[in-house]
Amino acid sequence: SLEELLRGVAPECLEQACRDDHLSEIALSLTDWQSLAPFLGLSEVDERAIVCRYPRDLQMQNIAMLRKWKSEFGQRATYRKLVQVFFKRGKCDTVGKLCHILLQEESVSIRQQPASQHSELRTAVASYADYLRGRYQTQIPTFLALQWPPPPTRRVFNLAM
């Protein structure tokens, strides 16, 4: 279910407008962008313009479609809208990838927070790993959840000259 996929992702992250770098990363996993375009509110004219601009480059068509959606909808082009469209169209793997991207963003911002709040990230990563294990019936390492915050790096100095 969609709730299982989104478990661990902060609701405020889903309400943010999508970033271009995230859209580019998501575009890499799309194969049939034209079936998604109408659900994102793009017209047939927009679709034809994208195909004419990048006639043989599916990846650029994917990126152009998502960027066109973002430029037309601005702040309303949120992660939640993308997740809903991908889920309705049966693109659960793409939803999972998007959730993974958002969880990575949260982990970067959480590093700046006090250690007492790191348990929330640990829980989020563990629940996402559990979901992936169930979905793909394979062992997904939960080293992120087990070693948070990451151990400090050790510097080794070579004194032999």
Secondary structure, DSSP 8 states (H G I E B T S, - for coil): -HHHHHTTS-HHHHTSB--HHHHHHHHTT-S-HHHHGGGGT--HHHHHHHHHHSTT-HHHHHHHHHHHHHHHHGGG-BHHHHHHHHHHTT-HHHHHHHHHHHHHHHHHHHTTS-GGGHHHHHHHHHHHHHHHHHHHTS----HHHHT-S------------
